[in-house]
């Protein structure tokens, strides 16, 4: 066939030339005829017709024009209905002109050839129509037409490993490509896992059947033709595959459109829901504000602080519990409104207009009114609470003062009406008079309280106290009662004064009884307290003092008994007068509460306690005697042991300083001395036993000795430590002497010099005295040298030098001088005429083990001429003695 191009409209060029000779291949022609026929029928069916023979049925041009109208969706020129050849050519030309207007350049295809039924020209024309209306508009990733369709097939079948689409002929022979396209878009239609690459017939038929049945794609290919043909016809395959593309892409576009519509509907529904939510939330919030503002504007005062406190608590609950959610709702309402307006604006929808009165500004205004009412309500609450606090305070003050006054007046009228003075004694009369005088004073003092009560009641009336009638009634009762009490007080005072004179004589006797009974009663109470007092004494002198005082007390008992009898005589005289003159003695002595029975009872108690006190003093005297024995027993031993320890300490100190004889003699002497000290331990243990007895007896002091057990223990421990330290010092001196070769004479000389400058005899020489000691022994040193010596003998910088450090230093100084002389002599003997020593010379002159040791020490050094292992004098001395020893 011929190639169809359209450079102007960039129409897709033919991949291969339309070779007329190649079209003669019967297999290809058969495939194209069947495919193109089926493709045309798939569109003509929409118009209610079809073709059976592609070259015959298009000859009159009618179905060709109808096909173009169906696939383009446009109306062509009115066809000619005549049967003549000219009519047919006219119709075909109309169709070809329409194709040309669609941007397709037809080459070598004329109306006459179509009318004449030229199969090749007809197939070429149909292929041109297929390319223009079924393939050209395919676009995938910036590729179009054939390349776009191929790329679409490759993308859709990429997940299938056994499918490799590279062209529109042999890549489709196994049928898996068709099945993969169907499975990719409609997996429920094909069980792809059961397909086999080696069964192309089944695969192709499965794809063709499913496509026809479920996808409305007619069978345009025969499985047998595809399998039997070495290279299936590319145009037939492209035509058939394009139907798959349009079927699936059309479905996808439909789904996309549906999704877009759903999305738009969802947005609309969401917006409508937001509108409904806004309306409901706004209505609820406004309704809540409408209900709340009257509550906040209610200024009806309460009568009690409890009720106002409840209102305040309700207001706090409103602030804490009820309002915060509404604040959140208001905020959410504004957020929803803004979000809704934004969504409507983005979707090009009109702005949302809430119902009348439900605008955000309306809600803000209502909210402002709410907060204004809230602020006013809070201020009113606080002012009202302050007012009620003041009223409650005044009312409580009124009640307290009224209660106190009423409690004070309770029984006062009955008391003032009482005729008790008619049967009272003089003492009772005097007491009643004094009591009445006190009452009058008290009554006068209460005048101020009554005035305060009246003033408070007046203030409560002025402040509009809710219970003012009750307050006024109570205040009036108090004032009326106060006037009555004043009149009764004056009347009773006159009656008491008249009765007083009748009982004056008896009153004098009562007074005499009281004057003498009170001191005697105090004496008896003091005596009982002393006799029952628990005493704590620590010495026998103290208990003897208590016993003496007790004997003196017993000597006063006869005189006290006489006083008791005299006091009882006064009471007996009063009794005699009452009996003689028939005076009513219903009352008691107004001057005292003491009565004869009490005096006798206390006197009997004193007589009973005296022998008990005697026995207690006897027992305590015996205990103090035993304590005194224990004190003396401990003191006798402590007064011996204490001085003994002190003496031994001084003797050890003297021994450590004087040190006569050799060190071995001194050491033997000190160890014998130590043994004698240890043998004294049983006496210390015995003293510990006596001390335990003293502690058990709770004895805390001992005037017979200045020593305590703690002093003895510390002294004993110091004694043992001192003798052990002194022995250790002598042992160290022996070691020093033997190690350094110091003679006994040198040690004696060192000791004498050290003792001379140990001015305080403490066993230590101070720094300045130590310097003088060194100078006295021939040392001539500067400050630096002396500082070096002090760093050796006093490393802790205490400013003190003990004898051991002194002899260590002196022995070291002496030993260093001897060592230096010995090194010089030894070097000269071994070196001979040379100025160095070799290892072999050492092996000849020294024992083997000492020679090897010296050679090992010499190994790091080299002689003056670079001879390995050869030492000059300084290297030799350093190898043998070390740098710090010389």
FILUM-695983 format. One record per residue (C-alpha): residue in one letter; y, z, x. Coordinates in pm, whole numbers, plus 50000, padded with zeros to 5 digits. Example, Ala and Ser with C-alpha at 12.3 -4.5 7.8 and 13.67 -1.06 7.14 Angstrom:
<sites>
A495505078051230;S498945071451367;
</sites>
This chain:
<sites>
X500005000050000;X503684997050094;X505835025750216;X508585039649989;X511765051650159;X515155063450046;X517395070350341;X520365077750120;X518725106149929;X516475117450213;X513455109250009;X510245120050178;X508875091650396;X505265081450373;X503115097450636;X500945066450659;X501795030650577;X500535018550241;X498024994750389;X496964969650130;X493734963050312;X492884999850339;X493375003549965;X490504979949918;X488185007750028;X486305013649701;X485805050849764;X489485057549810;X490495035249523;X488045052749297;X489405086849400;X493035075849349;X492315059049015;X490615090048878;X493135114349024;X496225095148919;X494775089048570;X494045125948525;X497505135048655;X499195111248413;X497115123848122;X497985159948209;X501595150648125;X500995125147849;X499005150847652;X502285169147603;X503435138247411;X500175135847219;X498705105547399;X496775095647711;X495555065747913;X492045054047985;X492685025748228;X495615031148456;X496374993848526;X495864982348165;X497525010547970;X500815008248160;X501174970348129;X503414971247819;X505624998147983;X505625020347672;X503375048047808;X505005044148148;X508425051547994;X506885079947791;X505355094748110;X508725093848287;X510425110647989;X507805138447985;X507875145948359;X511705142548391;X512685158348064;X515215130348010;X515515102447755;X515105066647879;X516565035347718;X515015025347389;X511825005447462;X511074970847328;X508364970747061;X507454934247086;X504104921347210;X505464893847418;X505424893447797;X509174894947813;X509174926847607;X506644942747840;X508594932548153;X511744946947997;X510054980447932;X508584981848285;X511954973248435;X513565001448237;X510985024948387;X511485011448740;X515275013348701;X514925050048599;X512795056748908;X515375039149125;X518175060448972;X516195091249073;X516705081649434;X513455063049495;X513645029049665;X510815007249540;X509554981549791;X507364952049687;X506794966049340;X507974944549054;X507694945948677;X505654913748666;X502924928448889;X502654959048665;X502574937548352;X499934915548516;X497744946648573;X497834946348953;X495804977649036;X497244981649384;X500854979349263;X500165002248969;X498545029049190;X501425026049436;X503935030449156;X502125060949018;X501945075949372;X505695070449405;X506225088849074;X503935117049189;X505795120249517;X509175121049343;X508425144049053;X505475165449173;X505775168549551;X509325161149665;X510805192949511;X508265215749681;X510115237149938;X508585264450155;X510415280850446;X512905252550503;X510195225750477;X509765202950179;X507485177650019;X504225172450203;X505015196250489;X506165222550241;X503025218450031;X500845220450343;X502675251450464;X502315267550120;X498555261050131;X498335275650483;X500295307050386;X498235313250075;X494855308050248;X495775326150571;X493935358550476;X490685339050432;X489005335850775;X486655307350679;X489505285650547;X491655264850785;X494005240350609;X495455215250856;X495725183950637;X495065170050291;X491715153350355;X488835168650558;X490255204750540;X489315205050170;X485805190450188;X483975223950176;X485835234249860;X486765268650000;X490405259150024;X490605253049647;X488685285249576;X490915304949812;X494065292949636;X492655303349299;X491335336749430;X494635344449602;X496545341449274;X493835349949020;X491165370649200;X489465379048874;X488505342448816;X486335337549127;X483955360349313;X485005347149649;X482585368949842;X479595349949699;X480815315549815;X479175298950115;X480715273650348;X477445254150363;X477455248549986;X480535226149928;X479195211749602;X479115246049437;X482445255349586;X484195223449466;X482725224249117;X483555261149083;X487165254649178;X487495223948953;X485875241148654;X487915272948684;X491145253448735;X490475232448425;X489355261548210;X491825288648306;X494725271048480;X495075239948259;X494605217148562;X492455187348468;X489645175748693;X491315149548905;X488605148349176;X484825145549182;X482905168849407;X480415141249486;X483175117249594;X484775142549825;X481495152449985;X480205117150024;X483475103650166;X483945108650538;X487675113550488;X488755120850130;X491815102950002;X494855122650111;X497045111949818;X494415122049564;X494005155749730;X497805160749759;X498205151849392;X495535176549286;X496795204149519;X500345199149392;X499055208149045;X497845241149192;X501275246849344;X503065239649017;X500575260348817;X500925290849040;X504575286449129;X505345281048763;X503505312848679;X505275330548958;X508635317748836;X507735328948487;X506745362848617;X509925364148824;X511965354748519;X510075380148311;X510605406448579;X514255397548594;X514525400548220;X512575433248230;X514825445648504;X517905436448303;X516365452647996;X515435483248202;X518975485648333;X520275481947979;X517845508147854;X518745530948141;X522435525748071;X521885532147700;X519895563247786;X522715574648014;X525135568347728;X522975588347489;X522545615947749;X526285616347807;X526995618247435;X524445645947383;X525485665347693;X529145661547603;X528475672347243;X526455702547358;X529045712347616;X531955708347373;X530035727547108;X529385755347357;X533085755747452;X534005755647081;X531765785647020;X532805803947336;X536605801347313;X536855821846986;X534705848247149;X537035848947450;X540095849247228;X538845878547023;X541135907447118;X539815932746869;X539885965747061;X536945989347067;X537236026247007;X534956037947285;X534676031347653;X530966024347605;X531715995847367;X534365981647601;X532025985247895;X529465965747696;X532075938847633;X532825937948004;X529125936048080;X528755907847826;X531665890147997;X529995894848336;X526755881048193;X528775851648064;X530265846148409;X526985851948592;X524365837148356;X525895815348085;X528825798148251;X527215785848580;X524735763048399;X527605749148194;X529615743148510;X526625724048641;X526385704948313;X530075696148332;X529665684148689;X526525664748595;X528365649948297;X531115636548522;X528515623648770;X526595606248490;X529805591248352;X530865577648692;X527325565048765;X527165547948425;X530535531248471;X529515519248817;X526245504648685;X528025487548397;X530605473148633;X527925460548874;X526025444248587;X529235428548449;X529015449348135;X531995464147951;X532965499148051;X531445527447849;X533775543347598;X532465576947475;X532935587647119;X536305600447017;X536995634347168;X534155631647421;X535985615347708;X535805632148047;X539475640448007;X538745656347667;X536035677447820;X538325686548110;X541035697147864;X538555717747663;X537265732847983;X540825741548085;X541325758447750;X538085777447806;X539175789448148;X542605799048013;X540965819347737;X538575833547993;X541395844748220;X543305860047930;X540175877047804;X539435891748144;X542995905048177;X542825919447825;X539455935447901;X540755951948216;X543935964148045;X541975976847748;X539485994447974;X542336010648163;X543856021647831;X540526035147711;X539966051848045;X543296069248001;X542446078147640;X538936089247732;X540346109548016;X542876126147785;X540296130547509;X537826145547753;X540536167447896;X541436178347542;X537806185347461;X537276204547783;X540366225847740;X539666230647371;X536056239747443;X537106264147714;X539676279647482;X537246281047189;X534596295947414;X537126321547530;X538236329847175;X534676331647048;X534106367146926;X537656377647007;X538636382946643;X535486403146581;X536306423446892;X539846430246776;X538596439846428;X536016463346579;X536506500846505;X534486511546808;X537246534446930;X536656557846636;X533336569646780;X534166564047149;X534606589647421;X537776592947623;X536346573247903;X535386546247658;X538856547947508;X540436544747850;X538066516947927;X538866500347599;X542546504447673;X542196489448017;X539986462747875;X542536456647604;X545326454847861;X543256429948054;X542686410747733;X546416410447667;X546986396848016;X544276371447962;X545786362747625;X549166357047787;X547536335548054;X545886314347784;X549256306947630;X549726278947884;X546336263647797;X547166263347427;X550446245647503;X548576220247719;X546126213947436;X548976207147197;X550706183947448;X547516163947506;X546986160547130;X550536147647097;X549966121647375;X546726110147213;X548636104746889;X551276084647071;X548586062747239;X546976056046900;X543686072946980;X541076062546727;X539906098446665;X543386113546636;X542696130546297;X539836150046449;X541966159146751;X544876170246529;X542616191246307;X541066208446606;X544456214546764;X545786229746439;X542786253246417;X543396264546773;X547086271546707;X546346290746384;X543686311246558;X546096318146843;X548666333046606;X546016354746441;X544786367646779;X548346378346870;X548716399246554;X545286415646590;X545946423546957;X549076443346874;X547306462746596;X544326472746816;X546576483447102;X548296509046876;X544966523046751;X543546527247101;X546596546347223;X546256571246939;X542596578147018;X543126581547394;X544616616047385;X541656630647196;X539186624147475;X541326630647780;X539556662447883;X536126646347885;X537596617648079;X538686640648360;X535146653348395;X533816617748400;X536276609248673;X535226639148884;X531576629348845;X532306593848947;X534336604249253;X531526625549391;X528546605349271;X529666572749428;X529826584949793;X526586604149751;X524906573749603;X526166552349892;X524836578150138;X521376577249974;X521306539349970;X522316538350339;X519656564550418;X516966544350238;X518086512750417;X517946530150756;X514576546350685;X513096512450581;X514836492350853;X512426474551087;X513196483751445;X512516462951759;X512586481652090;X511606471252439;X511786503752633;X510666539452588;X514306550652616;X515166530152309;X512386545952099;X513376580452219;X516936573452103;X515646563351759;X513546594951734;X516536616751823;X518696599851561;X515946604851302;X515746642151375;X519516644951337;X519256627450999;X516596651850878;X518896680850967;X521496668150715;X519066667850420;X519676704350300;X523426698850281;X522886666750093;X520686684249844;X523506708849774;X525886680149701;X523316665249466;X523086697849274;X526896700049244;X527136664649104;X524416671948849;X526326703748753;X529386683048654;X527186661648429;X525676693048274;X529186706248199;X530076673848018;X526916676947813;X527806712747720;X531336702647602;X529926673847391;X527446697047227;X530086723847166;X532786701347018;X530496675046865;X532126646847053;X530426613247012;X528856603647348;X527586569847246;X529386554347546;X528696557847919;X530826569648210;X533606543948232;X534186550348601;X530706544948732;X527346531048642;X525596558548836;X523686583248623;X521776615448702;X518426598548661;X519376572648925;X520586599649165;X517356619249128;X515246587949166;X516976577749489;X516786613249624;X513026613849565;X512746579949742;X514606593750046;X512296623850063;X509306600350045;X510536576850324;X511216604450580;X507526611650673;X506816574050677;X509596569550932;X508176598051138;X504796580851162;X506306546851255;X508356562251538;X505276580151675;X503266547751682;X506056528051848;X506496555552109;X502846552452203;X503146514352233;X506206516552456;X504406541252681;X501606515852730;X504166488152800;X505836509953060;X502466515053229;X501926477353243;X505416472053389;X504836497153664;X501386483253739;X502776447753782;X505856459853974;X503766479954222;X501816448654321;X504726424054301;X506916446154522;X504206444154789;X503206407454757;X506786393954739;X507966409155071;X504616400055230;X505096363355143;X508676364255272;X507556380655595;X504826354755648;X507316326455586;X509636340955851;X506756345756095;X505626309756052;X509166297556106;X509426318756419;X506046306456545;X507006270056484;X510156275156691;X508896297156978;X505376282357029;X504066301157334;X501096287757531;X499476253457517;X499436232357203;X495726239557161;X496396277157183;X499176273856932;X496956253556701;X494156279456721;X496596307356654;X498076289556352;X494656282356199;X493696319056233;X497016327356074;X496266302755791;X492876319155733;X494456353455702;X496906339355445;X494126323155239;X492216356355241;X495206371755061;X494566349954753;X492566376354550;X495656398354537;X497636369454392;X494896364354132;X494936401354044;X498706399553997;X498186369053766;X495856390453552;X498446418253521;X501066392053433;X498846378753154;X498546413953007;X502336417453012;X502756384152834;X500186393952569;X502136426352512;X505326405652467;X507106423252756;X510066402252865;X511776423353132;X510786447453409;X513376469853565;X510916481953829;X510876449454025;X513056419154092;X510016396754136;X508656375353855;X505296358153850;X507076324753885;X508786337054205;X505436348354344;X503756315054256;X506526294254414;X506586316154727;X502796314354760;X502796276454727;X505636273354980;X503726296055222;X500566274555200;X502636242555236;X504596256055535;X501526267455732;X499796233955660;X502886214155766;X503276234956084;X499646229456178;X500096192156113;X503166191256339;X501186207556627;X498346182856570;X500836153856586;X502306168256903;X498826169357055;X498286132856958;X501676123257101;X501056142357421;X497646126557476;X498826091557382;X501966092257596;X500706113957882;X503316141257840;X502636173158031;X502776208157886;X505806215658101;X507626185757948;X506726197257599;X507996232257680;X511166217357817;X511616196057501;X510956226457282;X513416247957474;X516166221657452;X515466215657078;X515426252956997;X518676258157187;X520486232656972;X518706243256649;X521546267556588;X520546276156229;X516866279856323;X515786256956039;X513536234356248;X516166206356230;X518996196656469;X522136181756324;X523386148156456;X526186161456681;X523926188656824;X521196162656884;X523656141657084;X524536172157296;X520816178757342;X520276143557480;X523266146957713;X521896180357837;X518656162457926;X520446136658136;X521116108857887;X524426091257936;X524926068357635;X527626051557435;X528076051657060;X525926020157010;X523046034457212;X523256067457026;X523276048856692;X520106030456802;X518426063456896;X519446078856560;X517956049056373;X514636057656549;X514616095456501;X516436096056162;X515386064155975;X516366079355639;X519956086155762;X519876123055662;X521876133955969;X519006157156074;X516316154156347;X513096174256343;X511146183756653;X508366158256592;X510846129156583;X512506143456895;X509316145157103;X508206110756972;X511446096257104;X511276115057435;X507646105757493;X508396069457416;X511326068557662;X509166084157936;X506216061457863;X508396029857871;X509586037758224;X506016043458349;X504786011758180;X507465990358343;X506526003758690;X502845997458624;X503525961458512;X505445953858836;X502685967959056;X499895950458864;X501665916758877;X502225918459257;X498575927359328;X497175898759113;X499775872059202;X499695876559576;X502065851959740;X502555831859419;X505125839459154;X502615835258869;X499025844358766;X496215820758656;X493475827058402;X490675824158660;X492315851358869;X492245874358569;X488545866758511;X487775876758871;X489795908758870;X489295922558516;X486205931458310;X485065901658097;X486185914257756;X489585925857885;X490065893858083;X489385871757777;X491685892957564;X494505889557820;X493845851857855;X494075847957475;X497405866257482;X498565843357767;X497585810857589;X500995804457419;X502895807557748;X503295783758042;X504135791058402;X507375781658573;X505935748558700;X504565738358364;X501035750058456;X499185757758128;X498065794058104;X500045804458411;X502425833758365;X505435846158559;X506295882958551;X508205883358223;X505595862358041;X502825883958190;X504445916158073;X505175901757729;X501585889457691;X500195923357786;X502645947557619;X504685927757374;X508425922157368;X509215954157179;X507375976857424;X509325968057739;
</sites>
